[in-house]
Each structure stands twice: as C-alpha cells, then as structure tokens.
C-alpha cells in the first residue's frame, strides 16, 4: 500500500526532480511534488513524496528527517489526510435553516399605533 510523506522546510530552489532524487535511495517513489504558489509559480517550501510501500516511506522518514538539504534542515513526517475545506467549496456547505418565528397575535393597542 502506498504511503505519503510531508516534507517541510525545503529550500525554495528544489524542484520535483530533485526532491525525488533525495528520496529515491530509500525505495520506489510513486510521486514527488514540491507545492508551488498558483500565482507566482514559486515554491512554498514544502512538498509531498509518495512511496510504493509503507516500509520504504518509514526508512526514508527516519533517515532524512532533520537532515541538511542546501542549508536547510528538512522535516519529514507522515502526511495527514487533508481536512475538508469549507472556503471556496460551495457544494460542501449545507444550507442554513432559519427557524420559523411565530408572530404574536395583534391586539387592539398594537393596531392603533
């Protein structure tokens, strides 16, 4: 079963291919992606590496967490599932129900005002 790792504190100069090269000695890589800003295209300083097996991912995590890559100590952790994002996803937002409010019966005093 494939296992995905989060890689933080990456140097901003590292590309997908270089990230893959750093992790490839530890096993078969399914994917290696450096996350980039959608407007500027620059690296955000983190990425994800997916291994074919959990054993390979564990070996890489233990060996590379805290190691120096181009002057920065990278953090390698197990990737957590992405939480449901409410913002920018209108289909995931349930409609808000407003409670019906009963009107008080009109009295003579209220109708004279």
MDTraj code that builds the backbone (N, CA, C; nanometers):
import mdtraj as md
import numpy as np

residues = "UNK UNK UNK UNK UNK UNK UNK UNK UNK UNK UNK UNK UNK UNK UNK UNK UNK UNK UNK UNK UNK UNK UNK UNK UNK UNK UNK UNK UNK UNK UNK UNK UNK UNK UNK UNK UNK UNK UNK UNK UNK UNK UNK UNK UNK UNK UNK UNK UNK UNK UNK UNK UNK UNK UNK UNK UNK UNK UNK UNK UNK UNK UNK UNK UNK UNK UNK UNK UNK UNK UNK UNK UNK UNK UNK UNK UNK UNK UNK UNK UNK UNK UNK UNK UNK UNK UNK UNK UNK UNK UNK UNK UNK UNK UNK UNK UNK UNK UNK UNK UNK UNK UNK UNK UNK UNK UNK UNK UNK UNK UNK UNK UNK".split()
xyz = np.array([
    [0.0847, -0.1186, 0.0000],
    [0.0000, 0.0000, 0.0000],
    [0.0890, 0.1247, 0.0000],
    [0.0545, 0.2239, -0.0802],
    [0.1335, 0.3461, -0.0921],
    [0.1250, 0.4280, 0.0359],
    [0.2329, 0.5010, 0.0642],
    [0.2406, 0.5837, 0.1839],
    [0.2969, 0.7194, 0.1454],
    [0.2265, 0.8270, 0.1867],
    [0.2674, 0.9622, 0.1504],
    [0.3337, 1.0308, 0.2692],
    [0.4432, 1.1014, 0.2394],
    [0.5168, 1.1765, 0.3398],
    [0.5078, 1.3256, 0.3111],
    [0.5012, 1.4048, 0.4172],
    [0.5085, 1.5503, 0.4086],
    [0.6542, 1.5884, 0.4276],
    [0.7039, 1.6775, 0.3438],
    [0.8419, 1.7242, 0.3552],
    [0.8380, 1.8757, 0.3705],
    [0.8762, 1.9244, 0.4881],
    [0.8712, 2.0673, 0.5159],
    [1.0098, 2.1293, 0.5234],
    [1.0126, 2.2610, 0.5222],
    [1.1341, 2.3414, 0.5309],
    [1.2295, 2.3143, 0.4139],
    [1.1706, 2.2897, 0.2977],
    [1.2523, 2.2672, 0.1779],
    [1.3147, 2.3976, 0.1303],
    [1.4356, 2.3900, 0.0756],
    [1.4915, 2.5082, 0.0104],
    [1.4007, 2.5479, -0.1066],
    [1.3864, 2.6750, -0.1288],
    [1.2950, 2.7228, -0.2331],
    [1.3454, 2.6929, -0.3737],
    [1.4697, 2.6469, -0.3858],
    [1.5270, 2.6167, -0.5167],
    [1.5039, 2.4724, -0.5594],
    [1.4561, 2.3867, -0.4703],
    [1.4372, 2.2444, -0.5030],
    [1.3134, 2.2251, -0.5906],
    [1.3311, 2.1477, -0.6976],
    [1.2215, 2.1146, -0.7897],
    [1.1771, 1.9699, -0.7637],
    [1.0697, 1.9297, -0.8300],
    [1.0145, 1.7948, -0.8139],
    [1.1206, 1.6866, -0.8376],
    [1.2001, 1.7020, -0.9431],
    [1.3002, 1.6019, -0.9787],
    [1.4061, 1.5877, -0.8701],
    [1.4479, 1.7000, -0.8132],
    [1.5485, 1.6964, -0.7064],
    [1.4910, 1.6326, -0.5801],
    [1.3656, 1.6616, -0.5494],
    [1.3002, 1.6012, -0.4333],
    [1.2946, 1.4499, -0.4508],
    [1.2595, 1.4065, -0.5686],
    [1.2559, 1.2636, -0.5987],
    [1.3949, 1.2014, -0.5832],
    [1.4980, 1.2707, -0.6295],
    [1.6350, 1.2188, -0.6212],
    [1.6808, 1.2041, -0.4759],
    [1.6392, 1.2937, -0.3886],
    [1.6762, 1.2871, -0.2471],
    [1.6163, 1.1621, -0.1814],
    [1.4913, 1.1290, -0.2188],
    [1.4201, 1.0192, -0.1537],
    [1.4350, 0.8844, -0.2245],
    [1.4774, 0.8825, -0.3492],
    [1.4819, 0.7581, -0.4268],
    [1.5735, 0.6488, -0.3707],
    [1.6825, 0.6794, -0.2992],
    [1.7641, 0.5704, -0.2448],
    [1.6905, 0.4817, -0.1428],
    [1.5753, 0.5264, -0.0951],
    [1.5051, 0.4525, 0.0104],
    [1.3933, 0.3630, -0.0422],
    [1.3640, 0.3685, -0.1711],
    [1.2619, 0.2810, -0.2264],
    [1.1985, 0.3387, -0.3512],
    [1.0951, 0.2690, -0.3981],
    [1.0265, 0.3092, -0.5205],
    [0.9309, 0.4240, -0.4910],
    [0.9496, 0.5327, -0.5643],
    [0.8677, 0.6527, -0.5447],
    [0.7545, 0.6542, -0.6458],
    [0.6337, 0.6758, -0.5961],
    [0.5162, 0.6879, -0.6818],
    [0.5066, 0.8304, -0.7354],
    [0.5283, 0.9294, -0.6468],
    [0.5253, 1.0694, -0.6884],
    [0.6056, 1.1546, -0.5907],
    [0.6591, 1.2652, -0.6412],
    [0.7315, 1.3628, -0.5604],
    [0.6942, 1.5001, -0.6138],
    [0.6301, 1.5808, -0.5289],
    [0.5786, 1.7098, -0.5741],
    [0.6162, 1.8191, -0.4750],
    [0.6754, 1.9260, -0.5273],
    [0.7004, 2.0460, -0.4484],
    [0.5792, 2.1365, -0.4700],
    [0.5168, 2.1815, -0.3620],
    [0.3974, 2.2658, -0.3730],
    [0.4403, 2.4072, -0.4110],
    [0.3717, 2.4613, -0.5129],
    [0.4057, 2.5941, -0.5647],
    [0.2875, 2.6900, -0.5515],
    [0.3186, 2.8172, -0.5395],
    [0.2174, 2.9214, -0.5370],
    [0.1503, 2.9273, -0.6731],
    [0.0167, 2.9283, -0.6753],
    [-0.0532, 2.9222, -0.8039],
    [-0.0399, 3.0501, -0.8863],
    [-0.0036, 3.1602, -0.8241],
    [0.0090, 3.2855, -0.8984],
    [0.1522, 3.3108, -0.9451],
    [0.2492, 3.2943, -0.8543],
    [0.3882, 3.3241, -0.8895],
    [0.4634, 3.2026, -0.9432],
    [0.4166, 3.0814, -0.9106],
    [0.4850, 2.9605, -0.9527],
    [0.6055, 2.9262, -0.8673],
    [0.6314, 3.0057, -0.7629],
    [0.7442, 2.9810, -0.6738],
    [0.7091, 2.8745, -0.5715],
    [0.8107, 2.8032, -0.5261],
    [0.7947, 2.7001, -0.4238],
    [0.7426, 2.7625, -0.2947],
    [0.6567, 2.6881, -0.2259],
    [0.6080, 2.7315, -0.0948],
    [0.6943, 2.6750, 0.0180],
    [0.7966, 2.5974, -0.0168],
    [0.8889, 2.5456, 0.0836],
    [0.8483, 2.4126, 0.1453],
    [0.7516, 2.3456, 0.0840],
    [0.7150, 2.2123, 0.1308],
    [0.6663, 2.1295, 0.0138],
    [0.6558, 1.9992, 0.0366],
    [0.6109, 1.9111, -0.0693],
    [0.5684, 1.7768, -0.0140],
    [0.5412, 1.6838, -0.1043],
    [0.4953, 1.5509, -0.0664],
    [0.5671, 1.4473, -0.1510],
    [0.6041, 1.3367, -0.0855],
    [0.6669, 1.2241, -0.1545],
    [0.5848, 1.1010, -0.1207],
    [0.5428, 1.0294, -0.2242],
    [0.4637, 0.9085, -0.2035],
    [0.5463, 0.7870, -0.2438],
    [0.5580, 0.6936, -0.1498],
    [0.6319, 0.5693, -0.1736],
    [0.5362, 0.4569, -0.2053],
    [0.5878, 0.3568, -0.2739],
    [0.5076, 0.2407, -0.3103],
    [0.4700, 0.1578, -0.1868],
    [0.5612, 0.1515, -0.0875],
    [0.5337, 0.0726, 0.0330],
    [0.5527, 0.1562, 0.1593],
    [0.4849, 0.1162, 0.2654],
    [0.4983, 0.1838, 0.3944],
    [0.6381, 0.1664, 0.4507],
    [0.6978, 0.0499, 0.4277],
    [0.8319, 0.0223, 0.4799],
    [0.9342, 0.1196, 0.4216],
    [0.9264, 0.1441, 0.2898],
    [1.0189, 0.2377, 0.2253],
    [0.9986, 0.3793, 0.2786],
    [0.8738, 0.4172, 0.2973],
    [0.8430, 0.5512, 0.3489],
    [0.8988, 0.5677, 0.4898],
    [0.8843, 0.4666, 0.5728],
    [0.9347, 0.4712, 0.7099],
    [1.0872, 0.4837, 0.7113],
    [1.1553, 0.4070, 0.6234],
    [1.3016, 0.4155, 0.6148],
    [1.3443, 0.5572, 0.5759],
    [1.2771, 0.6146, 0.4769],
    [1.3119, 0.7492, 0.4308],
    [1.2859, 0.8527, 0.5397],
    [1.1736, 0.8389, 0.6094],
    [1.1383, 0.9346, 0.7147],
    [1.2436, 0.9313, 0.8254],
    [1.2820, 0.8128, 0.8676],
    [1.3809, 0.8006, 0.9746],
    [1.5184, 0.8511, 0.9312],
    [1.5552, 0.8266, 0.8083],
    [1.6881, 0.8649, 0.7601],
    [1.6996, 1.0134, 0.7259],
    [1.5920, 1.0744, 0.6754],
    [1.6030, 1.2109, 0.6223],
    [1.5480, 1.3213, 0.7129],
    [1.4658, 1.2879, 0.8104],
    [1.4095, 1.3914, 0.8986],
    [1.5225, 1.4640, 0.9718],
    [1.5271, 1.5953, 0.9558],
    [1.6287, 1.6767, 1.0221],
    [1.7598, 1.6893, 0.9468],
    [1.7701, 1.6272, 0.8288],
    [1.8947, 1.6358, 0.7530],
    [1.9051, 1.7683, 0.6783],
    [2.0272, 1.8072, 0.6490],
    [2.0541, 1.9326, 0.5792],
    [2.0407, 1.9137, 0.4285],
    [1.9585, 1.9976, 0.3683],
    [1.9429, 2.0000, 0.2223],
    [1.9607, 2.1450, 0.1774],
    [2.0731, 2.1727, 0.1146],
    [2.1053, 2.3077, 0.0656],
    [2.0937, 2.4124, 0.1765],
    [2.1443, 2.3781, 0.2948],
    [2.1476, 2.4749, 0.4044],
    [2.0223, 2.4800, 0.4908],
    [1.9258, 2.3941, 0.4645],
    [1.8033, 2.3925, 0.5471],
    [1.7803, 2.2516, 0.6003],
    [1.7419, 2.2419, 0.7269],
    [1.7103, 2.1127, 0.7868],
    [1.5660, 2.0787, 0.7543],
    [1.5476, 1.9765, 0.6710],
    [1.4123, 1.9415, 0.6284],
    [1.3402, 1.8611, 0.7367],
    [1.2090, 1.8736, 0.7378],
    [1.1235, 1.7963, 0.8282],
    [1.0485, 1.6943, 0.7438],
    [1.0575, 1.5679, 0.7816],
    [0.9897, 1.4618, 0.7075],
    [0.8954, 1.3909, 0.8039],
    [0.7665, 1.4006, 0.7755],
    [0.6631, 1.3427, 0.8613],
    [0.5630, 1.2660, 0.7766],
    [0.4827, 1.1851, 0.8422],
    [0.3734, 1.1171, 0.7732],
    [0.2711, 1.2228, 0.7324],
    [0.2274, 1.2191, 0.6077],
    [0.1279, 1.3149, 0.5597],
    [-0.0077, 1.2799, 0.6198],
    [-0.0771, 1.3821, 0.6671],
    [-0.2097, 1.3630, 0.7244],
    [-0.3153, 1.3864, 0.6173],
    [-0.4319, 1.3246, 0.6316],
    [-0.5386, 1.3486, 0.5335],
    [-0.5770, 1.4962, 0.5324],
    [-0.6076, 1.5442, 0.4168],
    [-0.6458, 1.6847, 0.4016],
    [-0.7832, 1.7069, 0.4638],
    [-0.7952, 1.8062, 0.5516],
    [-0.9262, 1.8332, 0.6109],
    [-1.0214, 1.8903, 0.5062],
    [-1.1503, 1.8690, 0.5270],
    [-1.2486, 1.9266, 0.4350],
    [-1.2380, 2.0773, 0.4424],
    [-1.2240, 2.1379, 0.3268],
    [-1.2113, 2.2835, 0.3228],
    [-1.3472, 2.3437, 0.2916],
    [-1.3945, 2.4270, 0.3820],
    [-1.5258, 2.4890, 0.3650],
    [-1.5159, 2.6067, 0.2695],
    [-1.4107, 2.6859, 0.2828],
    [-1.3981, 2.8029, 0.1970],
    [-1.3745, 2.7608, 0.0523],
    [-1.4311, 2.8340, -0.0381],
    [-1.4174, 2.8122, -0.1818],
    [-1.4779, 2.6814, -0.2320],
    [-1.5605, 2.6165, -0.1516],
    [-1.6278, 2.4953, -0.1974],
    [-1.7749, 2.5029, -0.1603],
    [-1.8543, 2.5777, -0.2370],
    [-1.9937, 2.5969, -0.2008],
    [-2.0744, 2.4676, -0.1946],
    [-2.0377, 2.3661, -0.2725],
    [-2.1146, 2.2423, -0.2713],
    [-2.1006, 2.1675, -0.1394],
    [-1.9951, 2.1951, -0.0620],
    [-1.9763, 2.1243, 0.0634],
    [-2.0436, 2.1949, 0.1812],
    [-2.0993, 2.3109, 0.1565],
    [-2.1626, 2.3854, 0.2638],
    [-2.3112, 2.3543, 0.2657],
    [-2.3596, 2.3092, 0.3787],
    [-2.5015, 2.2778, 0.3919],
    [-2.5804, 2.4082, 0.4057],
    [-2.7000, 2.4126, 0.3486],
    [-2.7797, 2.5348, 0.3622],
    [-2.8187, 2.5560, 0.5080],
    [-2.8213, 2.6806, 0.5466],
    [-2.8572, 2.7150, 0.6838],
    [-3.0085, 2.7260, 0.6919],
    [-3.0641, 2.6519, 0.7861],
    [-3.2082, 2.6586, 0.8046],
    [-3.2402, 2.7652, 0.9076],
    [-3.3340, 2.8507, 0.8730],
    [-3.3754, 2.9537, 0.9680],
    [-3.5049, 2.9091, 1.0343],
    [-3.5097, 2.9190, 1.1663],
    [-3.6313, 2.8758, 1.2347],
    [-3.7464, 2.9711, 1.2056],
    [-3.8619, 2.9134, 1.1958],
    [-3.9804, 2.9956, 1.1728],
    [-4.0171, 3.0645, 1.3030],
    [-4.0465, 3.1918, 1.2947],
    [-4.0826, 3.2684, 1.4130],
    [-4.2325, 3.2946, 1.4086],
    [-4.2993, 3.2573, 1.5175],
    [-4.4434, 3.2830, 1.5238],
    [-4.4675, 3.4292, 1.5543],
    [-4.5627, 3.4864, 1.4831],
    [-4.5981, 3.6243, 1.5104],
    [-4.6976, 3.6265, 1.6260],
    [-4.6793, 3.7253, 1.7099],
    [-4.7734, 3.7417, 1.8210],
    [-4.9051, 3.7927, 1.7645],
    [-5.0151, 3.7449, 1.8179],
    [-5.1437, 3.7948, 1.7679],
    [-5.1560, 3.9449, 1.7939],
    [-5.2150, 4.0124, 1.6963],
    [-5.2293, 4.1570, 1.7111],
    [-5.3356, 4.1894, 1.8142],
    [-5.3057, 4.2877, 1.8927],
    [-5.4039, 4.3346, 1.9926],
    [-5.4533, 4.4699, 1.9449],
    [-5.5558, 4.5178, 2.0102],
    [-5.6121, 4.6470, 1.9706],
    [-5.5106, 4.7575, 1.9905],
    [-5.4301, 4.7503, 2.0968],
    [-5.3301, 4.8547, 2.1251],
    [-5.2258, 4.8595, 2.0123],
    [-5.1816, 4.7437, 1.9656],
    [-5.0802, 4.7378, 1.8627],
    [-5.1353, 4.7881, 1.7300],
    [-5.2625, 4.7613, 1.7015],
    [-5.3179, 4.8054, 1.5743],
    [-5.3490, 4.9535, 1.5735],
    [-5.3649, 5.0186, 1.6905],
    [-5.3944, 5.1620, 1.6967],
    [-5.2683, 5.2454, 1.6794],
    [-5.1519, 5.1913, 1.7029],
    [-5.0274, 5.2680, 1.6926],
    [-4.9879, 5.2950, 1.5560],
])
top = md.Topology()
chain = top.add_chain()
for i, resn in enumerate(residues, 1):
    res = top.add_residue(resn, chain, resSeq=i)
    for name in ("N", "CA", "C"):
        top.add_atom(name, md.element.get_by_symbol(name[0]), res)
traj = md.Trajectory(xyz[None], top)
